[in-house]
Amino acid sequence: MQRLTLLDAMRGTMCLARIALQSRGRIRSRYWQWRDETAFGNGRWPVSRAQRVRALIEYGAWVWRMRALTRG
């Protein structure tokens, strides 16, 4: 697992905030329920809350990097 730097954590958090704004705060929609189930196994995969938060921030940082690649 790659180390999450402070800059990556800040970028990931900003990207997650942007995604939340784009989805108008509906984080319990069908899409986000499906996303949660595919990422975390619908509660069958035992992970702590801290691990889930870290995974979400890592996802946000990954989205940030992918968007940066498309901007060239």
N, CA, C, O and CB atoms as a CASP TS submission, in Angstrom:
PFRMAT TS
TARGET T0000
AUTHOR 0000-0000-0000
METHOD Language model
MODEL 1
PARENT N/A
ATOM      1  N   MET     1       0.841  -1.174   0.000  1.00  0.00           N
ATOM      2  CA  MET     1       0.000   0.000   0.000  1.00  0.00           C
ATOM      3  C   MET     1       0.887   1.239   0.000  1.00  0.00           C
ATOM      4  O   MET     1       1.881   1.307   0.724  1.00  0.00           O
ATOM      5  CB  MET     1      -0.957  -0.003   1.214  1.00  0.00           C
ATOM      6  N   GLN     2       0.522   2.197  -0.806  1.00  0.00           N
ATOM      7  CA  GLN     2       1.283   3.422  -0.910  1.00  0.00           C
ATOM      8  C   GLN     2       0.992   4.337   0.273  1.00  0.00           C
ATOM      9  O   GLN     2      -0.135   4.399   0.764  1.00  0.00           O
ATOM     10  CB  GLN     2       0.973   4.130  -2.222  1.00  0.00           C
ATOM     11  N   ARG     3       2.020   5.042   0.720  1.00  0.00           N
ATOM     12  CA  ARG     3       1.854   5.959   1.842  1.00  0.00           C
ATOM     13  C   ARG     3       1.037   7.170   1.395  1.00  0.00           C
ATOM     14  O   ARG     3       1.286   7.732   0.329  1.00  0.00           O
ATOM     15  CB  ARG     3       3.231   6.403   2.401  1.00  0.00           C
ATOM     16  N   LEU     4       0.075   7.565   2.202  1.00  0.00           N
ATOM     17  CA  LEU     4      -0.787   8.700   1.907  1.00  0.00           C
ATOM     18  C   LEU     4      -0.162   9.949   2.518  1.00  0.00           C
ATOM     19  O   LEU     4      -0.093  10.083   3.740  1.00  0.00           O
ATOM     20  CB  LEU     4      -2.235   8.469   2.450  1.00  0.00           C
ATOM     21  N   THR     5       0.291  10.856   1.665  1.00  0.00           N
ATOM     22  CA  THR     5       0.918  12.079   2.149  1.00  0.00           C
ATOM     23  C   THR     5      -0.167  13.077   2.577  1.00  0.00           C
ATOM     24  O   THR     5      -1.341  12.910   2.249  1.00  0.00           O
ATOM     25  CB  THR     5       1.837  12.697   1.056  1.00  0.00           C
ATOM     26  N   LEU     6       0.237  14.096   3.299  1.00  0.00           N
ATOM     27  CA  LEU     6      -0.700  15.134   3.726  1.00  0.00           C
ATOM     28  C   LEU     6      -1.311  15.832   2.515  1.00  0.00           C
ATOM     29  O   LEU     6      -2.510  16.114   2.502  1.00  0.00           O
ATOM     30  CB  LEU     6       0.004  16.160   4.634  1.00  0.00           C
ATOM     31  N   LEU     7      -0.500  16.111   1.501  1.00  0.00           N
ATOM     32  CA  LEU     7      -1.012  16.752   0.289  1.00  0.00           C
ATOM     33  C   LEU     7      -2.035  15.863  -0.404  1.00  0.00           C
ATOM     34  O   LEU     7      -3.075  16.347  -0.850  1.00  0.00           O
ATOM     35  CB  LEU     7       0.137  17.080  -0.672  1.00  0.00           C
ATOM     36  N   ASP     8      -1.747  14.563  -0.498  1.00  0.00           N
ATOM     37  CA  ASP     8      -2.708  13.627  -1.091  1.00  0.00           C
ATOM     38  C   ASP     8      -4.000  13.589  -0.287  1.00  0.00           C
ATOM     39  O   ASP     8      -5.090  13.545  -0.859  1.00  0.00           O
ATOM     40  CB  ASP     8      -2.103  12.221  -1.178  1.00  0.00           C
ATOM     41  N   ALA     9      -3.882  13.605   1.032  1.00  0.00           N
ATOM     42  CA  ALA     9      -5.073  13.583   1.886  1.00  0.00           C
ATOM     43  C   ALA     9      -5.911  14.838   1.679  1.00  0.00           C
ATOM     44  O   ALA     9      -7.139  14.765   1.634  1.00  0.00           O
ATOM     45  CB  ALA     9      -4.676  13.452   3.365  1.00  0.00           C
ATOM     46  N   MET    10      -5.254  15.987   1.554  1.00  0.00           N
ATOM     47  CA  MET    10      -5.989  17.235   1.323  1.00  0.00           C
ATOM     48  C   MET    10      -6.655  17.226  -0.050  1.00  0.00           C
ATOM     49  O   MET    10      -7.816  17.613  -0.182  1.00  0.00           O
ATOM     50  CB  MET    10      -5.047  18.448   1.445  1.00  0.00           C
ATOM     51  N   ARG    11      -5.932  16.790  -1.054  1.00  0.00           N
ATOM     52  CA  ARG    11      -6.505  16.711  -2.406  1.00  0.00           C
ATOM     53  C   ARG    11      -7.655  15.710  -2.449  1.00  0.00           C
ATOM     54  O   ARG    11      -8.689  15.969  -3.066  1.00  0.00           O
ATOM     55  CB  ARG    11      -5.421  16.316  -3.432  1.00  0.00           C
ATOM     56  N   GLY    12      -7.472  14.577  -1.796  1.00  0.00           N
ATOM     57  CA  GLY    12      -8.527  13.566  -1.767  1.00  0.00           C
ATOM     58  C   GLY    12      -9.782  14.081  -1.084  1.00  0.00           C
ATOM     59  O   GLY    12     -10.894  13.831  -1.549  1.00  0.00           O
ATOM     60  N   THR    13      -9.606  14.798   0.015  1.00  0.00           N
ATOM     61  CA  THR    13     -10.753  15.360   0.733  1.00  0.00           C
ATOM     62  C   THR    13     -11.458  16.403  -0.117  1.00  0.00           C
ATOM     63  O   THR    13     -12.688  16.451  -0.153  1.00  0.00           O
ATOM     64  CB  THR    13     -10.309  15.978   2.067  1.00  0.00           C
ATOM     65  N   MET    14     -10.676  17.247  -0.810  1.00  0.00           N
ATOM     66  CA  MET    14     -11.290  18.253  -1.687  1.00  0.00           C
ATOM     67  C   MET    14     -12.048  17.593  -2.835  1.00  0.00           C
ATOM     68  O   MET    14     -13.129  18.044  -3.212  1.00  0.00           O
ATOM     69  CB  MET    14     -10.220  19.204  -2.245  1.00  0.00           C
ATOM     70  N   CYS    15     -11.487  16.545  -3.377  1.00  0.00           N
ATOM     71  CA  CYS    15     -12.141  15.849  -4.481  1.00  0.00           C
ATOM     72  C   CYS    15     -13.427  15.174  -4.008  1.00  0.00           C
ATOM     73  O   CYS    15     -14.429  15.188  -4.722  1.00  0.00           O
ATOM     74  CB  CYS    15     -11.192  14.811  -5.100  1.00  0.00           C
ATOM     75  N   LEU    16     -13.409  14.587  -2.819  1.00  0.00           N
ATOM     76  CA  LEU    16     -14.622  13.971  -2.272  1.00  0.00           C
ATOM     77  C   LEU    16     -15.690  15.022  -2.009  1.00  0.00           C
ATOM     78  O   LEU    16     -16.876  14.766  -2.216  1.00  0.00           O
ATOM     79  CB  LEU    16     -14.304  13.207  -0.978  1.00  0.00           C
ATOM     80  N   ALA    17     -15.279  16.210  -1.552  1.00  0.00           N
ATOM     81  CA  ALA    17     -16.239  17.297  -1.344  1.00  0.00           C
ATOM     82  C   ALA    17     -16.852  17.722  -2.672  1.00  0.00           C
ATOM     83  O   ALA    17     -18.049  18.000  -2.748  1.00  0.00           O
ATOM     84  CB  ALA    17     -15.560  18.503  -0.659  1.00  0.00           C
ATOM     85  N   ARG    18     -16.036  17.770  -3.710  1.00  0.00           N
ATOM     86  CA  ARG    18     -16.531  18.115  -5.047  1.00  0.00           C
ATOM     87  C   ARG    18     -17.536  17.076  -5.544  1.00  0.00           C
ATOM     88  O   ARG    18     -18.571  17.425  -6.111  1.00  0.00           O
ATOM     89  CB  ARG    18     -15.359  18.234  -6.039  1.00  0.00           C
ATOM     90  N   ILE    19     -17.221  15.806  -5.327  1.00  0.00           N
ATOM     91  CA  ILE    19     -18.132  14.733  -5.737  1.00  0.00           C
ATOM     92  C   ILE    19     -19.448  14.840  -4.964  1.00  0.00           C
ATOM     93  O   ILE    19     -20.522  14.651  -5.534  1.00  0.00           O
ATOM     94  CB  ILE    19     -17.480  13.341  -5.508  1.00  0.00           C
ATOM     95  N   ALA    20     -19.362  15.142  -3.669  1.00  0.00           N
ATOM     96  CA  ALA    20     -20.575  15.292  -2.856  1.00  0.00           C
ATOM     97  C   ALA    20     -21.424  16.453  -3.360  1.00  0.00           C
ATOM     98  O   ALA    20     -22.650  16.353  -3.404  1.00  0.00           O
ATOM     99  CB  ALA    20     -20.211  15.507  -1.376  1.00  0.00           C
ATOM    100  N   LEU    21     -20.777  17.557  -3.741  1.00  0.00           N
ATOM    101  CA  LEU    21     -21.526  18.698  -4.278  1.00  0.00           C
ATOM    102  C   LEU    21     -22.173  18.350  -5.612  1.00  0.00           C
ATOM    103  O   LEU    21     -23.316  18.730  -5.866  1.00  0.00           O
ATOM    104  CB  LEU    21     -20.607  19.914  -4.443  1.00  0.00           C
ATOM    105  N   GLN    22     -21.455  17.637  -6.455  1.00  0.00           N
ATOM    106  CA  GLN    22     -21.999  17.254  -7.750  1.00  0.00           C
ATOM    107  C   GLN    22     -23.189  16.309  -7.607  1.00  0.00           C
ATOM    108  O   GLN    22     -24.116  16.348  -8.416  1.00  0.00           O
ATOM    109  CB  GLN    22     -20.919  16.605  -8.597  1.00  0.00           C
ATOM    110  N   SER    23     -23.166  15.473  -6.597  1.00  0.00           N
ATOM    111  CA  SER    23     -24.284  14.546  -6.392  1.00  0.00           C
ATOM    112  C   SER    23     -25.357  15.164  -5.492  1.00  0.00           C
ATOM    113  O   SER    23     -26.287  14.488  -5.050  1.00  0.00           O
ATOM    114  CB  SER    23     -23.779  13.226  -5.781  1.00  0.00           C
ATOM    115  N   ARG    24     -25.201  16.470  -5.232  1.00  0.00           N
ATOM    116  CA  ARG    24     -26.158  17.254  -4.447  1.00  0.00           C
ATOM    117  C   ARG    24     -26.377  16.683  -3.047  1.00  0.00           C
ATOM    118  O   ARG    24     -27.472  16.780  -2.493  1.00  0.00           O
ATOM    119  CB  ARG    24     -27.484  17.328  -5.175  1.00  0.00           C
ATOM    120  N   GLY    25     -25.341  16.095  -2.490  1.00  0.00           N
ATOM    121  CA  GLY    25     -25.403  15.585  -1.133  1.00  0.00           C
ATOM    122  C   GLY    25     -26.169  14.284  -0.975  1.00  0.00           C
ATOM    123  O   GLY    25     -26.375  13.813   0.144  1.00  0.00           O
ATOM    124  N   ARG    26     -26.590  13.704  -2.082  1.00  0.00           N
ATOM    125  CA  ARG    26     -27.334  12.436  -2.009  1.00  0.00           C
ATOM    126  C   ARG    26     -26.355  11.266  -1.985  1.00  0.00           C
ATOM    127  O   ARG    26     -26.204  10.542  -2.969  1.00  0.00           O
ATOM    128  CB  ARG    26     -28.318  12.296  -3.211  1.00  0.00           C
ATOM    129  N   ILE    27     -25.699  11.098  -0.850  1.00  0.00           N
ATOM    130  CA  ILE    27     -24.693  10.042  -0.755  1.00  0.00           C
ATOM    131  C   ILE    27     -25.297   8.682  -0.420  1.00  0.00           C
ATOM    132  O   ILE    27     -24.573   7.689  -0.345  1.00  0.00           O
ATOM    133  CB  ILE    27     -23.663  10.407   0.287  1.00  0.00           C
ATOM    134  N   ARG    28     -26.586   8.626  -0.222  1.00  0.00           N
ATOM    135  CA  ARG    28     -27.261   7.341  -0.008  1.00  0.00           C
ATOM    136  C   ARG    28     -28.099   6.948  -1.217  1.00  0.00           C
ATOM    137  O   ARG    28     -29.056   6.183  -1.095  1.00  0.00           O
ATOM    138  CB  ARG    28     -28.145   7.402   1.241  1.00  0.00           C
ATOM    139  N   SER    29     -27.737   7.475  -2.385  1.00  0.00           N
ATOM    140  CA  SER    29     -28.445   7.120  -3.608  1.00  0.00           C
ATOM    141  C   SER    29     -28.080   5.696  -4.012  1.00  0.00           C
ATOM    142  O   SER    29     -27.201   5.079  -3.409  1.00  0.00           O
ATOM    143  CB  SER    29     -28.113   8.116  -4.748  1.00  0.00           C
ATOM    144  N   ARG    30     -28.752   5.182  -5.024  1.00  0.00           N
ATOM    145  CA  ARG    30     -28.468   3.818  -5.473  1.00  0.00           C
ATOM    146  C   ARG    30     -27.030   3.664  -5.942  1.00  0.00           C
ATOM    147  O   ARG    30     -26.392   2.643  -5.686  1.00  0.00           O
ATOM    148  CB  ARG    30     -29.416   3.426  -6.593  1.00  0.00           C
ATOM    149  N   TYR    31     -26.519   4.686  -6.631  1.00  0.00           N
ATOM    150  CA  TYR    31     -25.141   4.606  -7.123  1.00  0.00           C
ATOM    151  C   TYR    31     -24.172   4.481  -5.961  1.00  0.00           C
ATOM    152  O   TYR    31     -23.300   3.612  -5.978  1.00  0.00           O
ATOM    153  CB  TYR    31     -24.792   5.839  -7.975  1.00  0.00           C
ATOM    154  N   TRP    32     -24.307   5.332  -4.952  1.00  0.00           N
ATOM    155  CA  TRP    32     -23.367   5.297  -3.839  1.00  0.00           C
ATOM    156  C   TRP    32     -23.539   4.044  -2.994  1.00  0.00           C
ATOM    157  O   TRP    32     -22.560   3.567  -2.419  1.00  0.00           O
ATOM    158  CB  TRP    32     -23.538   6.530  -2.974  1.00  0.00           C
ATOM    159  N   GLN    33     -24.731   3.498  -2.897  1.00  0.00           N
ATOM    160  CA  GLN    33     -24.918   2.223  -2.201  1.00  0.00           C
ATOM    161  C   GLN    33     -24.200   1.107  -2.963  1.00  0.00           C
ATOM    162  O   GLN    33     -23.545   0.252  -2.367  1.00  0.00           O
ATOM    163  CB  GLN    33     -26.431   1.895  -2.048  1.00  0.00           C
ATOM    164  N   TRP    34     -24.338   1.132  -4.287  1.00  0.00           N
ATOM    165  CA  TRP    34     -23.658   0.137  -5.105  1.00  0.00           C
ATOM    166  C   TRP    34     -22.144   0.288  -4.968  1.00  0.00           C
ATOM    167  O   TRP    34     -21.428  -0.705  -4.846  1.00  0.00           O
ATOM    168  CB  TRP    34     -24.082   0.266  -6.580  1.00  0.00           C
ATOM    169  N   ARG    35     -21.659   1.529  -4.988  1.00  0.00           N
ATOM    170  CA  ARG    35     -20.218   1.798  -4.870  1.00  0.00           C
ATOM    171  C   ARG    35     -19.678   1.296  -3.533  1.00  0.00           C
ATOM    172  O   ARG    35     -18.589   0.727  -3.463  1.00  0.00           O
ATOM    173  CB  ARG    35     -19.935   3.307  -5.020  1.00  0.00           C
ATOM    174  N   ASP    36     -20.453   1.515  -2.481  1.00  0.00           N
ATOM    175  CA  ASP    36     -20.058   1.048  -1.150  1.00  0.00           C
ATOM    176  C   ASP    36     -19.998  -0.477  -1.107  1.00  0.00           C
ATOM    177  O   ASP    36     -19.073  -1.053  -0.534  1.00  0.00           O
ATOM    178  CB  ASP    36     -21.037   1.570  -0.084  1.00  0.00           C
ATOM    179  N   GLU    37     -20.991  -1.125  -1.716  1.00  0.00           N
ATOM    180  CA  GLU    37     -21.025  -2.583  -1.717  1.00  0.00           C
ATOM    181  C   GLU    37     -19.877  -3.173  -2.512  1.00  0.00           C
ATOM    182  O   GLU    37     -19.302  -4.184  -2.108  1.00  0.00           O
ATOM    183  CB  GLU    37     -22.341  -3.075  -2.275  1.00  0.00           C
ATOM    184  N   THR    38     -19.530  -2.557  -3.643  1.00  0.00           N
ATOM    185  CA  THR    38     -18.438  -3.099  -4.448  1.00  0.00           C
ATOM    186  C   THR    38     -17.086  -2.846  -3.789  1.00  0.00           C
ATOM    187  O   THR    38     -16.165  -3.647  -3.943  1.00  0.00           O
ATOM    188  CB  THR    38     -18.459  -2.491  -5.850  1.00  0.00           C
ATOM    189  N   ALA    39     -16.959  -1.754  -3.067  1.00  0.00           N
ATOM    190  CA  ALA    39     -15.681  -1.440  -2.428  1.00  0.00           C
ATOM    191  C   ALA    39     -15.499  -2.170  -1.100  1.00  0.00           C
ATOM    192  O   ALA    39     -14.392  -2.600  -0.777  1.00  0.00           O
ATOM    193  CB  ALA    39     -15.568   0.054  -2.206  1.00  0.00           C
ATOM    194  N   PHE    40     -16.572  -2.311  -0.333  1.00  0.00           N
ATOM    195  CA  PHE    40     -16.442  -2.832   1.026  1.00  0.00           C
ATOM    196  C   PHE    40     -17.235  -4.102   1.283  1.00  0.00           C
ATOM    197  O   PHE    40     -17.241  -4.589   2.413  1.00  0.00           O
ATOM    198  CB  PHE    40     -16.867  -1.794   1.996  1.00  0.00           C
ATOM    199  N   GLY    41     -17.899  -4.656   0.288  1.00  0.00           N
ATOM    200  CA  GLY    41     -18.548  -5.937   0.433  1.00  0.00           C
ATOM    201  C   GLY    41     -19.846  -5.936   1.211  1.00  0.00           C
ATOM    202  O   GLY    41     -20.206  -6.963   1.786  1.00  0.00           O
ATOM    203  N   ASN    42     -20.555  -4.838   1.253  1.00  0.00           N
ATOM    204  CA  ASN    42     -21.871  -4.764   1.886  1.00  0.00           C
ATOM    205  C   ASN    42     -21.847  -5.233   3.344  1.00  0.00           C
ATOM    206  O   ASN    42     -22.759  -5.926   3.795  1.00  0.00           O
ATOM    207  CB  ASN    42     -22.868  -5.595   1.099  1.00  0.00           C
ATOM    208  N   GLY    43     -20.811  -4.855   4.062  1.00  0.00           N
ATOM    209  CA  GLY    43     -20.730  -5.180   5.475  1.00  0.00           C
ATOM    210  C   GLY    43     -20.180  -6.557   5.788  1.00  0.00           C
ATOM    211  O   GLY    43     -19.980  -6.895   6.955  1.00  0.00           O
ATOM    212  N   ARG    44     -19.933  -7.352   4.765  1.00  0.00           N
ATOM    213  CA  ARG    44     -19.411  -8.703   5.000  1.00  0.00           C
ATOM    214  C   ARG    44     -17.904  -8.712   5.176  1.00  0.00           C
ATOM    215  O   ARG    44     -17.347  -9.679   5.696  1.00  0.00           O
ATOM    216  CB  ARG    44     -19.791  -9.617   3.856  1.00  0.00           C
ATOM    217  N   TRP    45     -17.246  -7.662   4.756  1.00  0.00           N
ATOM    218  CA  TRP    45     -15.803  -7.571   4.882  1.00  0.00           C
ATOM    219  C   TRP    45     -15.505  -6.686   6.078  1.00  0.00           C
ATOM    220  O   TRP    45     -15.714  -5.475   6.004  1.00  0.00           O
ATOM    221  CB  TRP    45     -15.142  -7.013   3.580  1.00  0.00           C
ATOM    222  N   PRO    46     -15.027  -7.247   7.170  1.00  0.00           N
ATOM    223  CA  PRO    46     -14.883  -6.467   8.400  1.00  0.00           C
ATOM    224  C   PRO    46     -13.736  -5.453   8.320  1.00  0.00           C
ATOM    225  O   PRO    46     -12.562  -5.820   8.351  1.00  0.00           O
ATOM    226  CB  PRO    46     -14.657  -7.400   9.577  1.00  0.00           C
ATOM    227  N   VAL    47     -14.100  -4.189   8.219  1.00  0.00           N
ATOM    228  CA  VAL    47     -13.103  -3.120   8.243  1.00  0.00           C
ATOM    229  C   VAL    47     -13.551  -2.098   9.274  1.00  0.00           C
ATOM    230  O   VAL    47     -14.744  -1.881   9.488  1.00  0.00           O
ATOM    231  CB  VAL    47     -12.922  -2.460   6.826  1.00  0.00           C
ATOM    232  N   SER    48     -12.578  -1.488   9.896  1.00  0.00           N
ATOM    233  CA  SER    48     -12.908  -0.479  10.903  1.00  0.00           C
ATOM    234  C   SER    48     -13.313   0.820  10.219  1.00  0.00           C
ATOM    235  O   SER    48     -13.081   1.005   9.024  1.00  0.00           O
ATOM    236  CB  SER    48     -11.712  -0.239  11.856  1.00  0.00           C
ATOM    237  N   ARG    49     -13.908   1.701  10.976  1.00  0.00           N
ATOM    238  CA  ARG    49     -14.320   3.000  10.441  1.00  0.00           C
ATOM    239  C   ARG    49     -13.102   3.778   9.943  1.00  0.00           C
ATOM    240  O   ARG    49     -13.172   4.437   8.905  1.00  0.00           O
ATOM    241  CB  ARG    49     -15.078   3.817  11.516  1.00  0.00           C
ATOM    242  N   ALA    50     -11.995   3.709  10.668  1.00  0.00           N
ATOM    243  CA  ALA    50     -10.775   4.405  10.256  1.00  0.00           C
ATOM    244  C   ALA    50     -10.272   3.884   8.911  1.00  0.00           C
ATOM    245  O   ALA    50      -9.819   4.665   8.074  1.00  0.00           O
ATOM    246  CB  ALA    50      -9.684   4.246  11.324  1.00  0.00           C
ATOM    247  N   GLN    51     -10.347   2.576   8.700  1.00  0.00           N
ATOM    248  CA  GLN    51      -9.913   2.000   7.432  1.00  0.00           C
ATOM    249  C   GLN    51     -10.820   2.446   6.291  1.00  0.00           C
ATOM    250  O   GLN    51     -10.348   2.700   5.183  1.00  0.00           O
ATOM    251  CB  GLN    51      -9.889   0.473   7.519  1.00  0.00           C
ATOM    252  N   ARG    52     -12.119   2.542   6.560  1.00  0.00           N
ATOM    253  CA  ARG    52     -13.059   2.999   5.532  1.00  0.00           C
ATOM    254  C   ARG    52     -12.787   4.455   5.171  1.00  0.00           C
ATOM    255  O   ARG    52     -12.793   4.811   3.993  1.00  0.00           O
ATOM    256  CB  ARG    52     -14.517   2.832   6.014  1.00  0.00           C
ATOM    257  N   VAL    53     -12.548   5.297   6.172  1.00  0.00           N
ATOM    258  CA  VAL    53     -12.269   6.710   5.906  1.00  0.00           C
ATOM    259  C   VAL    53     -10.986   6.844   5.100  1.00  0.00           C
ATOM    260  O   VAL    53     -10.921   7.615   4.143  1.00  0.00           O
ATOM    261  CB  VAL    53     -12.162   7.508   7.225  1.00  0.00           C
ATOM    262  N   ARG    54      -9.975   6.095   5.491  1.00  0.00           N
ATOM    263  CA  ARG    54      -8.700   6.143   4.755  1.00  0.00           C
ATOM    264  C   ARG    54      -8.896   5.680   3.313  1.00  0.00           C
ATOM    265  O   ARG    54      -8.345   6.282   2.391  1.00  0.00           O
ATOM    266  CB  ARG    54      -7.632   5.265   5.455  1.00  0.00           C
ATOM    267  N   ALA    55      -9.664   4.632   3.113  1.00  0.00           N
ATOM    268  CA  ALA    55      -9.922   4.141   1.760  1.00  0.00           C
ATOM    269  C   ALA    55     -10.668   5.194   0.935  1.00  0.00           C
ATOM    270  O   ALA    55     -10.380   5.370  -0.249  1.00  0.00           O
ATOM    271  CB  ALA    55     -10.731   2.828   1.810  1.00  0.00           C
ATOM    272  N   LEU    56     -11.612   5.885   1.545  1.00  0.00           N
ATOM    273  CA  LEU    56     -12.337   6.934   0.829  1.00  0.00           C
ATOM    274  C   LEU    56     -11.406   8.081   0.445  1.00  0.00           C
ATOM    275  O   LEU    56     -11.484   8.597  -0.670  1.00  0.00           O
ATOM    276  CB  LEU    56     -13.496   7.460   1.684  1.00  0.00           C
ATOM    277  N   ILE    57     -10.533   8.477   1.355  1.00  0.00           N
ATOM    278  CA  ILE    57      -9.593   9.557   1.052  1.00  0.00           C
ATOM    279  C   ILE    57      -8.611   9.117  -0.033  1.00  0.00           C
ATOM    280  O   ILE    57      -8.262   9.910  -0.907  1.00  0.00           O
ATOM    281  CB  ILE    57      -8.829   9.988   2.327  1.00  0.00           C
ATOM    282  N   GLU    58      -8.166   7.871   0.014  1.00  0.00           N
ATOM    283  CA  GLU    58      -7.293   7.359  -1.042  1.00  0.00           C
ATOM    284  C   GLU    58      -8.018   7.349  -2.382  1.00  0.00           C
ATOM    285  O   GLU    58      -7.417   7.651  -3.413  1.00  0.00           O
ATOM    286  CB  GLU    58      -6.799   5.946  -0.695  1.00  0.00           C
ATOM    287  N   TYR    59      -9.297   7.007  -2.376  1.00  0.00           N
ATOM    288  CA  TYR    59     -10.090   7.042  -3.606  1.00  0.00           C
ATOM    289  C   TYR    59     -10.167   8.479  -4.129  1.00  0.00           C
ATOM    290  O   TYR    59     -10.001   8.711  -5.326  1.00  0.00           O
ATOM    291  CB  TYR    59     -11.518   6.471  -3.360  1.00  0.00           C
ATOM    292  N   GLY    60     -10.416   9.433  -3.248  1.00  0.00           N
ATOM    293  CA  GLY    60     -10.465  10.835  -3.658  1.00  0.00           C
ATOM    294  C   GLY    60      -9.147  11.297  -4.244  1.00  0.00           C
ATOM    295  O   GLY    60      -9.133  12.020  -5.240  1.00  0.00           O
ATOM    296  N   ALA    61      -8.032  10.888  -3.638  1.00  0.00           N
ATOM    297  CA  ALA    61      -6.708  11.249  -4.158  1.00  0.00           C
ATOM    298  C   ALA    61      -6.474  10.624  -5.525  1.00  0.00           C
ATOM    299  O   ALA    61      -5.886  11.250  -6.406  1.00  0.00           O
ATOM    300  CB  ALA    61      -5.606  10.808  -3.183  1.00  0.00           C
ATOM    301  N   TRP    62      -6.935   9.386  -5.703  1.00  0.00           N
ATOM    302  CA  TRP    62      -6.809   8.717  -7.000  1.00  0.00           C
ATOM    303  C   TRP    62      -7.614   9.456  -8.059  1.00  0.00           C
ATOM    304  O   TRP    62      -7.131   9.662  -9.172  1.00  0.00           O
ATOM    305  CB  TRP    62      -7.275   7.250  -6.905  1.00  0.00           C
ATOM    306  N   VAL    63      -8.844   9.861  -7.722  1.00  0.00           N
ATOM    307  CA  VAL    63      -9.672  10.619  -8.661  1.00  0.00           C
ATOM    308  C   VAL    63      -8.972  11.924  -9.028  1.00  0.00           C
ATOM    309  O   VAL    63      -8.976  12.320 -10.193  1.00  0.00           O
ATOM    310  CB  VAL    63     -11.073  10.904  -8.057  1.00  0.00           C
ATOM    311  N   TRP    64      -8.373  12.595  -8.046  1.00  0.00           N
ATOM    312  CA  TRP    64      -7.644  13.839  -8.297  1.00  0.00           C
ATOM    313  C   TRP    64      -6.527  13.609  -9.327  1.00  0.00           C
ATOM    314  O   TRP    64      -6.367  14.382 -10.272  1.00  0.00           O
ATOM    315  CB  TRP    64      -7.054  14.396  -6.975  1.00  0.00           C
ATOM    316  N   ARG    65      -5.760  12.526  -9.123  1.00  0.00           N
ATOM    317  CA  ARG    65      -4.656  12.236 -10.046  1.00  0.00           C
ATOM    318  C   ARG    65      -5.163  11.908 -11.447  1.00  0.00           C
ATOM    319  O   ARG    65      -4.560  12.329 -12.434  1.00  0.00           O
ATOM    320  CB  ARG    65      -3.815  11.075  -9.516  1.00  0.00           C
ATOM    321  N   MET    66      -6.260  11.163 -11.546  1.00  0.00           N
ATOM    322  CA  MET    66      -6.805  10.808 -12.852  1.00  0.00           C
ATOM    323  C   MET    66      -7.324  12.053 -13.582  1.00  0.00           C
ATOM    324  O   MET    66      -7.142  12.184 -14.793  1.00  0.00           O
ATOM    325  CB  MET    66      -7.932   9.770 -12.697  1.00  0.00           C
ATOM    326  N   ARG    67      -7.965  12.958 -12.852  1.00  0.00           N
ATOM    327  CA  ARG    67      -8.445  14.203 -13.465  1.00  0.00           C
ATOM    328  C   ARG    67      -7.257  15.055 -13.912  1.00  0.00           C
ATOM    329  O   ARG    67      -7.324  15.709 -14.953  1.00  0.00           O
ATOM    330  CB  ARG    67      -9.341  15.000 -12.470  1.00  0.00           C
ATOM    331  N   ALA    68      -6.175  15.052 -13.142  1.00  0.00           N
ATOM    332  CA  ALA    68      -4.981  15.821 -13.512  1.00  0.00           C
ATOM    333  C   ALA    68      -4.372  15.256 -14.794  1.00  0.00           C
ATOM    334  O   ALA    68      -3.862  16.015 -15.619  1.00  0.00           O
ATOM    335  CB  ALA    68      -3.937  15.801 -12.362  1.00  0.00           C
ATOM    336  N   LEU    69      -4.417  13.956 -14.970  1.00  0.00           N
ATOM    337  CA  LEU    69      -3.880  13.346 -16.191  1.00  0.00           C
ATOM    338  C   LEU    69      -4.693  13.744 -17.415  1.00  0.00           C
ATOM    339  O   LEU    69      -4.135  13.930 -18.496  1.00  0.00           O
ATOM    340  CB  LEU    69      -3.854  11.824 -16.059  1.00  0.00           C
ATOM    341  N   THR    70      -5.992  13.875 -17.255  1.00  0.00           N
ATOM    342  CA  THR    70      -6.828  14.234 -18.403  1.00  0.00           C
ATOM    343  C   THR    70      -6.688  15.700 -18.785  1.00  0.00           C
ATOM    344  O   THR    70      -6.955  16.079 -19.926  1.00  0.00           O
ATOM    345  CB  THR    70      -8.277  13.926 -18.105  1.00  0.00           C
ATOM    346  N   ARG    71      -6.268  16.523 -17.827  1.00  0.00           N
ATOM    347  CA  ARG    71      -6.066  17.943 -18.133  1.00  0.00           C
ATOM    348  C   ARG    71      -4.760  18.171 -18.881  1.00  0.00           C
ATOM    349  O   ARG    71      -4.555  19.220 -19.492  1.00  0.00           O
ATOM    350  CB  ARG    71      -6.079  18.773 -16.848  1.00  0.00           C
ATOM    351  N   GLY    72      -3.888  17.185 -18.828  1.00  0.00           N
ATOM    352  CA  GLY    72      -2.651  17.244 -19.581  1.00  0.00           C
ATOM    353  C   GLY    72      -1.659  18.115 -18.991  1.00  0.00           C
ATOM    354  O   GLY    72      -0.562  18.255 -19.530  1.00  0.00           O
TER
END
